[in-house]
Amino acid sequence: MKRTSGRSRKKEVKADKNVENQKGFMGWITNSLAPKLDKLTQNVYIMAIQHQS
């Protein structure tokens, strides 16, 4: 198990909050589109098509 110092953990939390607080087009891509695309690409049929090439 990897241990992190309190300082680095705070930076990780701060980075997560910055992603959630994005607005506009980039916020929409980050908060709405990207999770849906991640879920889609985890589909076994999509993965099979991707790995055929």
C-alpha positions as CSV (number, residue, x, y, z in Angstrom):
1,M,0.0,0.0,0.0
2,K,1.4,3.4,-0.9
3,R,1.4,6.0,1.7
4,T,1.0,9.7,0.9
5,S,1.8,12.7,3.0
6,G,-0.9,15.0,4.1
7,R,0.4,17.6,1.7
8,S,0.2,15.5,-1.4
9,R,-3.3,14.3,-0.5
10,K,-4.5,17.9,-0.2
11,K,-3.1,18.6,-3.6
12,E,-5.1,15.6,-5.0
13,V,-8.3,16.8,-3.4
14,K,-7.7,20.3,-4.7
15,A,-7.2,19.0,-8.2
16,D,-10.4,17.0,-8.0
17,K,-12.3,20.1,-7.0
18,N,-10.9,22.1,-9.9
19,V,-12.2,19.5,-12.3
20,E,-15.6,19.6,-10.8
21,N,-15.7,23.4,-10.9
22,Q,-14.9,23.8,-14.5
23,K,-17.5,25.7,-16.5
24,G,-18.4,26.1,-20.1
25,F,-17.4,23.8,-22.9
26,M,-14.5,22.2,-21.1
27,G,-16.6,21.6,-18.0
28,W,-19.3,19.9,-20.1
29,I,-16.7,17.7,-21.7
30,T,-15.1,16.8,-18.4
31,N,-18.2,16.3,-16.3
32,S,-20.8,15.1,-18.7
33,L,-19.3,13.7,-21.9
34,A,-16.1,12.0,-20.6
35,P,-17.9,9.7,-18.1
36,K,-20.3,8.5,-20.7
37,L,-17.6,7.8,-23.2
38,D,-15.6,5.9,-20.6
39,K,-18.6,3.8,-19.9
40,L,-19.2,3.2,-23.6
41,T,-15.6,2.1,-24.2
42,Q,-15.8,-0.4,-21.4
43,N,-18.6,-2.2,-23.2
44,V,-17.3,-5.7,-24.2
45,Y,-18.6,-5.3,-27.8
46,I,-16.9,-2.0,-28.3
47,M,-13.7,-3.3,-26.8
48,A,-13.8,-6.2,-29.3
49,I,-14.2,-3.8,-32.2
50,Q,-11.3,-1.7,-30.9
51,H,-8.9,-4.6,-30.6
52,Q,-9.6,-6.1,-34.0
53,S,-7.4,-3.5,-35.8
